[in-house]
Amino acid sequence: MIFVKRSFLFISVLFLLLALTGCGRGEAIKDASTYTSTIEDIDIPDDVKIIGFGEATHGNVEFQSLKKDLFQALVKNEDVRVFVLEGDFGGAQQINQFILTGAGTAEEAVKALDYGIYKTDQMIEFVQWMHDYNMTADENNKVYFYGNDMQRYDYSKKGLLDYYEIVNSEEAAEYRAQLEDVTNKTMRDLTNSQLKELDENIDAIIKDLQSNKDAYIKESSKEAYLFAAQYAQIMKQRTQLFLNDSDYMNLRDKYLAENLQWIVEFEATQGHSKVLMSAHNGHIEKTSANAAGYKSMGQYLEEMYQDDYFAIGTDFVKNTFQAQNAGSGERENYTIEHHNALVDAFSDVQDNIFYVDFEHAKKSNELANILSEAQRMGNIGDDFRPWYKLTQMLYTIKMTPADAYDGIIIVQEATPTKIIE
């Protein structure tokens, strides 16, 4: 009994110490507002090909609305025409078809992503804006929507099988039978042996596509062939994630980077040299400063593109956000107040949302020092528990801002999204 009491006391003291760690407030920097800009006035270096936009949470109105606000600014000022979301590749093509042709509705298109965090008014408004923009834009100025994630099967499978109906109906029937039981609803019920068989079947499809490339392109088009091959790769990646669950996080970010590279290269052939990519902070930052120890998509992109990759992170102060309770599975609202030296340096700024370009901010010696200091920065995923609020370690990542990002958008007070069922 004494041992139990001591253990409980030790754990209580430990949590108290953790809760106090890094909770002190930093000082406001005089004239900090001179180093900020509005979202509309964000300036990106000319040689940049990929702009990464990170979300400190998936469950805030402000961070979701920033997708639209930032993309609008980059379309106008930086000639960006391609938006990429941390969302299903196949499902995102349903959004792309909607914004290009008007088939269906914005809400139906968003729901094709099959991911709760995006079933919001903010995402629907963004997709509707892209559609409306395209209706009046000439062919050279239209915008395009992609996803670079691989955690779903349905729409990539549909795209692949629809292609085979055009180029090889006999193989289409065979592959349709092989993939019949592979769906978003059933994928987590597949046994390891079924996953291995699926992996082999997808390998056979990829081999068939490669072996018959010229003939299939002749029956369709080069663009249609490239998409079919990518649909097959997405299904292969999803299966590999299941087969390598212990390396899931690292493998997923590697695939996110590879799929983004595919999108960048494909769109370059269409005359679009710049891409905005939106994902969680933990994916777009360059230093892989995550407690889980995986290599982030941002680090892969930094290695592949170097100065052509520009990362914009986000952080917050007062925040009520929506997330899935990791225990009950229900979606709930949580409230935290978060401080670090960087966000507190701008605490006298009157605007609720503003951008800080790090190259510009480094002209201030005080800000340059803060940007070079390791500190805990906001990083909340889609799963949360009430007791996570006890310590910053559970809703932040310790990183050096100037190493992880090229700039940051600070939201002083953020509000929760509402999921549309």
C-alpha positions as MATLAB code, in Angstrom:
seq = 'MIFVKRSFLFISVLFLLLALTGCGRGEAIKDASTYTSTIEDIDIPDDVKIIGFGEATHGNVEFQSLKKDLFQALVKNEDVRVFVLEGDFGGAQQINQFILTGAGTAEEAVKALDYGIYKTDQMIEFVQWMHDYNMTADENNKVYFYGNDMQRYDYSKKGLLDYYEIVNSEEAAEYRAQLEDVTNKTMRDLTNSQLKELDENIDAIIKDLQSNKDAYIKESSKEAYLFAAQYAQIMKQRTQLFLNDSDYMNLRDKYLAENLQWIVEFEATQGHSKVLMSAHNGHIEKTSANAAGYKSMGQYLEEMYQDDYFAIGTDFVKNTFQAQNAGSGERENYTIEHHNALVDAFSDVQDNIFYVDFEHAKKSNELANILSEAQRMGNIGDDFRPWYKLTQMLYTIKMTPADAYDGIIIVQEATPTKIIE';
ca = [
       0.000    0.000    0.000;
       2.870    2.369    0.839;
       4.462    1.547   -2.512;
       1.210    2.338   -4.359;
       0.857    5.671   -2.553;
       4.459    6.611   -3.336;
       3.995    5.654   -6.973;
       0.856    7.763   -7.207;
       2.640   10.683   -5.545;
       5.593   10.332   -7.905;
       3.334   10.295  -10.971;
       1.380   13.300   -9.669;
       4.554   15.292   -9.070;
       5.885   14.268  -12.490;
       2.757   15.512  -14.249;
       2.890   18.750  -12.272;
       6.475   19.330  -13.344;
       5.609   18.522  -16.938;
       2.653   20.875  -16.807;
       4.858   23.682  -15.585;
       7.571   23.036  -18.156;
       7.660   25.755  -20.795;
       4.486   27.447  -19.548;
       6.079   30.799  -18.744;
       5.137   33.744  -20.902;
       7.671   35.456  -23.098;
       7.984   39.199  -23.469;
       6.385   41.290  -26.184;
       8.878   42.790  -28.631;
       8.608   46.518  -29.212;
       7.382   47.392  -32.721;
       6.864   43.671  -33.501;
       3.989   44.610  -35.814;
       6.491   46.112  -38.283;
       7.672   42.558  -38.964;
       4.199   41.237  -39.784;
       2.007   41.308  -42.866;
      -1.531   40.359  -43.803;
      -2.222   37.054  -45.547;
      -3.095   38.992  -48.711;
       0.406   40.512  -48.774;
       2.478   37.353  -48.218;
       5.544   37.452  -50.457;
       7.153   34.184  -51.610;
      10.656   34.039  -53.171;
      10.498   33.770  -56.965;
      12.378   30.466  -57.265;
      10.053   28.543  -54.931;
       8.119   25.642  -56.490;
       6.359   24.220  -53.432;
       4.808   26.264  -50.640;
       3.960   24.142  -47.613;
       1.201   25.432  -45.339;
       0.985   23.769  -41.928;
      -1.979   23.550  -39.576;
      -1.302   23.612  -35.843;
      -4.659   21.828  -35.505;
      -7.117   20.291  -37.959;
     -10.107   21.400  -35.873;
     -10.111   25.203  -36.053;
     -12.177   27.482  -38.258;
      -9.254   29.856  -38.683;
      -6.718   27.277  -39.893;
      -9.216   25.735  -42.308;
     -10.257   29.153  -43.634;
      -6.597   30.018  -44.154;
      -6.407   27.386  -46.900;
      -8.754   29.479  -49.008;
      -7.316   32.846  -47.938;
      -3.725   31.810  -48.591;
      -4.505   30.106  -51.902;
      -6.424   33.166  -53.118;
      -3.442   35.377  -52.290;
      -0.993   33.040  -54.031;
      -3.198   32.731  -57.120;
      -3.282   36.512  -57.374;
       0.293   37.372  -56.432;
       2.445   34.291  -57.105;
       0.813   32.603  -60.120;
       0.029   29.467  -58.083;
      -2.621   27.336  -59.788;
      -2.398   24.012  -57.944;
      -3.635   23.196  -54.446;
      -2.660   19.935  -52.736;
      -4.306   18.702  -49.546;
      -3.243   16.119  -46.988;
      -6.182   14.039  -48.205;
      -6.992   11.012  -50.330;
      -5.563   11.177  -53.862;
      -8.521    9.402  -55.475;
     -11.139   11.264  -53.462;
      -9.513   14.600  -54.242;
      -9.969   13.902  -57.951;
     -13.724   14.050  -57.320;
     -13.169   17.586  -56.026;
     -11.021   18.371  -59.050;
     -13.782   17.204  -61.393;
     -16.321   19.346  -59.547;
     -14.274   22.544  -59.731;
     -13.540   21.938  -63.426;
     -16.916   20.665  -64.673;
     -19.482   21.488  -61.982;
     -20.570   17.847  -61.674;
     -22.343   17.368  -58.319;
     -22.025   19.789  -55.406;
     -19.161   21.125  -53.327;
     -20.425   19.241  -50.271;
     -20.603   15.938  -52.155;
     -17.111   16.509  -53.506;
     -15.653   17.242  -50.058;
     -17.300   14.154  -48.584;
     -15.524   12.029  -51.205;
     -12.342   12.542  -49.176;
     -13.947   10.280  -46.529;
     -12.231   12.105  -43.681;
     -14.185   13.776  -40.882;
     -11.884   16.752  -40.342;
     -12.681   18.100  -43.821;
     -16.483   17.843  -43.579;
     -16.780   21.500  -42.638;
     -18.359   24.676  -43.956;
     -14.857   26.100  -44.446;
     -13.753   23.320  -46.804;
     -17.027   23.455  -48.719;
     -16.678   27.239  -49.122;
     -13.109   26.782  -50.369;
     -14.074   24.148  -52.936;
     -17.063   26.231  -54.053;
     -14.779   29.249  -54.511;
     -12.415   27.189  -56.690;
     -15.378   26.073  -58.800;
     -16.699   29.621  -59.167;
     -13.236   30.928  -60.016;
     -12.818   28.332  -62.766;
     -16.172   29.174  -64.306;
     -14.847   32.612  -65.285;
     -11.125   31.853  -65.742;
      -9.635   31.126  -69.148;
      -8.085   27.722  -69.768;
      -4.546   28.856  -68.883;
      -5.569   30.278  -65.514;
      -7.817   27.570  -64.091;
      -6.994   26.104  -60.673;
      -6.622   22.420  -59.772;
      -7.174   20.357  -56.633;
      -5.175   17.280  -55.544;
      -4.679   15.079  -52.519;
      -1.344   13.391  -51.797;
      -2.483   10.947  -49.114;
      -2.933    7.194  -49.481;
      -5.106    6.114  -46.546;
      -8.176    5.171  -48.620;
      -8.951    2.711  -51.444;
     -12.353    3.428  -53.006;
     -11.809    6.252  -55.483;
      -8.325    5.174  -56.545;
      -9.718    1.689  -57.193;
     -12.598    3.179  -59.165;
     -10.258    5.348  -61.235;
      -8.005    2.381  -61.983;
     -10.823    0.005  -62.966;
     -12.586    2.665  -65.049;
      -9.352    3.112  -66.984;
      -9.055   -0.609  -67.636;
     -12.603   -0.654  -69.041;
     -11.282    1.675  -71.731;
      -7.959    0.016  -72.528;
      -8.434   -3.677  -71.693;
     -11.933   -4.886  -70.769;
     -10.824   -8.493  -70.168;
      -8.242   -7.458  -67.598;
     -10.772   -5.027  -66.143;
     -13.120   -7.904  -65.289;
     -10.307   -9.928  -63.730;
      -8.974   -7.034  -61.652;
     -12.469   -6.017  -60.578;
     -13.004   -9.505  -59.162;
      -9.633   -9.471  -57.403;
     -10.314   -6.094  -55.785;
     -14.022   -6.607  -55.030;
     -13.622   -6.922  -51.256;
     -11.127   -4.069  -50.925;
     -13.029   -0.970  -49.799;
     -12.754    1.859  -47.301;
     -15.284    0.078  -45.079;
     -13.633   -3.344  -45.178;
      -9.936   -2.490  -45.405;
      -9.306   -2.711  -41.662;
     -10.868   -6.175  -41.561;
      -8.431   -7.683  -44.075;
      -6.167  -10.352  -42.641;
      -2.411  -10.260  -43.113;
      -2.600  -13.051  -45.699;
      -5.329  -11.159  -47.585;
      -3.182   -8.029  -47.540;
      -0.211   -9.947  -48.939;
      -2.392  -11.368  -51.693;
      -3.724   -7.893  -52.418;
      -0.178   -6.547  -52.567;
       0.746   -9.223  -55.120;
      -2.353   -8.451  -57.199;
      -1.526   -4.748  -57.260;
       2.054   -5.566  -58.269;
       0.649   -7.567  -61.193;
      -1.518   -4.596  -62.215;
       1.453   -2.231  -62.042;
       3.507   -4.661  -64.141;
       0.695   -4.896  -66.711;
       0.500   -1.113  -66.934;
       4.235   -0.845  -67.431;
       4.392   -3.671  -70.004;
       1.540   -2.291  -72.084;
       2.239    1.408  -71.656;
       2.412    2.337  -75.336;
      -0.666    0.300  -76.283;
      -2.717    1.665  -73.409;
      -1.725    5.264  -74.147;
      -2.782    4.712  -77.760;
      -6.205    3.526  -76.554;
      -6.586    6.437  -74.122;
      -4.146    9.299  -73.560;
      -0.836    9.872  -71.824;
      -2.568   11.843  -69.065;
      -5.145    9.107  -68.433;
      -2.392    6.489  -68.337;
      -0.324    8.463  -65.819;
      -3.324    8.823  -63.515;
      -4.135    5.109  -63.756;
      -0.551    4.237  -62.850;
      -0.717    6.636  -59.906;
      -4.019    5.164  -58.710;
      -2.317    1.766  -58.638;
       0.614    3.221  -56.678;
      -1.781    4.758  -54.139;
      -3.399    1.355  -53.575;
       0.036   -0.226  -53.243;
       1.035    2.390  -50.647;
      -2.177    1.914  -48.632;
      -1.547   -1.841  -48.547;
       2.087   -1.391  -47.553;
       1.034    0.808  -44.638;
      -1.106   -2.022  -43.310;
       1.694   -4.552  -43.854;
       4.261   -2.328  -42.105;
       2.243   -0.950  -39.223;
       5.283   -0.511  -36.954;
       6.788    1.925  -39.487;
       3.458    3.545  -40.410;
       4.295    7.178  -39.617;
       7.667    7.293  -41.337;
       6.407    5.343  -44.344;
       3.334    7.546  -44.722;
       5.382   10.772  -44.804;
       7.720    9.211  -47.355;
       4.716    8.403  -49.533;
       3.252   11.883  -48.979;
       6.485   13.367  -50.335;
       6.627   10.957  -53.291;
       3.007   11.644  -54.242;
       3.544   15.387  -53.997;
       6.573   15.020  -56.247;
       4.381   13.173  -58.781;
       1.841   16.018  -58.696;
       4.533   18.690  -59.051;
       6.112   16.919  -62.043;
       2.782   16.232  -63.732;
       1.539   19.799  -63.307;
       4.850   21.163  -64.576;
       4.061   19.467  -67.911;
       0.766   21.379  -67.877;
       2.571   24.709  -67.460;
       2.046   25.056  -63.698;
       5.332   25.531  -61.884;
       4.112   26.399  -58.377;
       2.069   24.369  -55.889;
       0.517   25.119  -52.494;
       0.511   22.060  -50.232;
      -1.608   22.066  -47.043;
      -1.039   19.561  -44.236;
      -0.485   19.346  -40.518;
       2.486   21.267  -39.069;
       4.140   17.945  -38.284;
       4.150   17.018  -41.979;
       5.343   20.260  -43.569;
       8.085   21.242  -41.068;
      11.641   20.527  -42.212;
      13.341   19.153  -39.109;
      11.316   16.053  -38.164;
      11.235   17.360  -34.583;
       8.529   14.932  -33.523;
       8.693   12.878  -30.343;
       7.717    9.828  -32.399;
      10.999   10.181  -34.267;
       9.733    9.823  -37.828;
      11.109   11.670  -40.842;
       8.614   14.299  -41.950;
       7.387   14.954  -45.463;
       8.898   18.422  -45.083;
      12.351   16.986  -44.506;
      12.013   14.810  -47.618;
      10.921   17.896  -49.570;
      13.833   19.937  -48.202;
      16.234   17.252  -49.405;
      14.573   16.958  -52.824;
      13.902   20.622  -53.576;
      16.177   22.570  -51.186;
      15.446   26.310  -51.587;
      12.570   25.524  -53.952;
      10.584   24.377  -50.899;
       9.158   27.104  -48.643;
       7.453   26.072  -45.388;
       4.884   28.218  -43.578;
       3.916   26.930  -40.145;
       1.144   28.111  -37.838;
       0.779   28.623  -34.101;
      -1.846   29.924  -31.696;
      -2.369   31.444  -28.246;
      -5.965   30.962  -27.062;
      -7.574   28.034  -28.781;
     -10.853   26.157  -28.616;
     -10.601   23.350  -31.151;
     -12.537   20.273  -32.210;
     -10.955   16.812  -32.177;
     -11.848   13.186  -31.756;
     -11.626   11.957  -28.166;
      -8.953    9.277  -28.360;
     -10.787    7.307  -25.689;
     -14.481    7.500  -26.592;
     -14.117    8.180  -30.314;
     -16.608   11.053  -30.032;
     -15.781   14.497  -31.390;
     -15.505   17.122  -28.670;
     -14.315   20.697  -28.156;
     -11.225   21.387  -26.060;
      -9.753   24.683  -24.863;
      -6.088   25.439  -24.164;
      -3.918   28.532  -23.837;
      -0.455   28.178  -25.298;
       2.647   30.345  -24.957;
       6.184   30.326  -26.286;
       8.784   32.998  -26.940;
       7.753   33.432  -30.579;
       3.989   33.926  -30.233;
       4.467   36.035  -27.108;
       6.902   38.300  -28.926;
       3.916   39.423  -31.034;
       1.404   39.640  -28.176;
       0.977   43.409  -28.633;
      -0.068   42.995  -32.289;
      -3.736   43.951  -32.651;
      -4.615   41.683  -35.581;
      -5.951   38.234  -34.723;
      -4.263   36.608  -37.739;
      -0.978   37.746  -39.259;
       2.087   36.443  -41.092;
       5.735   36.673  -40.052;
       8.383   36.161  -42.723;
      11.495   34.898  -40.953;
      14.023   36.561  -43.271;
      12.341   39.890  -42.628;
      11.972   39.242  -38.884;
      15.687   38.426  -38.543;
      16.426   42.111  -39.145;
      15.415   42.494  -35.492;
      18.158   41.123  -33.246;
      15.585   40.216  -30.602;
      13.431   38.302  -33.067;
      16.466   36.671  -34.677;
      17.465   35.296  -31.282;
      13.959   33.988  -30.622;
      13.761   32.320  -34.014;
      17.024   30.486  -33.309;
      15.830   29.189  -29.912;
      14.296   25.740  -29.482;
      10.772   26.107  -28.081;
       7.486   24.255  -27.886;
       5.197   25.051  -30.836;
       1.560   24.099  -31.354;
       0.955   20.662  -32.859;
      -2.441   19.051  -32.210;
      -3.606   16.093  -34.264;
      -7.114   14.792  -34.807;
      -7.009   12.699  -31.610;
      -7.029   14.320  -28.182;
      -7.837   13.492  -24.570;
      -8.812   15.961  -21.817;
      -5.731   15.164  -19.737;
      -3.422   16.073  -22.621;
      -3.935   19.647  -21.438;
      -1.856   18.872  -18.345;
       1.408   19.329  -20.210;
       2.584   21.153  -23.324;
       4.528   18.054  -24.287;
       1.295   16.433  -25.445;
       0.068   19.225  -27.731;
       3.309   20.828  -28.942;
       6.563   19.895  -30.671;
       9.880   21.287  -29.479;
      11.569   22.825  -32.478;
      13.711   25.727  -33.604;
      11.385   27.935  -35.693;
      14.044   29.145  -38.138;
      15.101   25.557  -38.885;
      11.593   24.151  -39.231;
       9.886   26.934  -41.182;
      10.520   29.903  -43.451;
       7.641   31.858  -41.975;
       4.694   31.484  -39.647;
       1.047   32.522  -39.437;
      -0.018   33.285  -35.871;
      -3.645   33.059  -34.787;
      -4.124   34.744  -31.435;
      -7.578   33.306  -30.777;
      -8.915   30.290  -32.659;
     -12.408   28.774  -32.681;
     -13.651   25.223  -33.340;
     -14.967   23.756  -36.583;
     -18.246   21.839  -36.732;
     -18.377   18.524  -38.556;
     -21.146   18.108  -41.131;
     -22.493   14.548  -40.985;
];
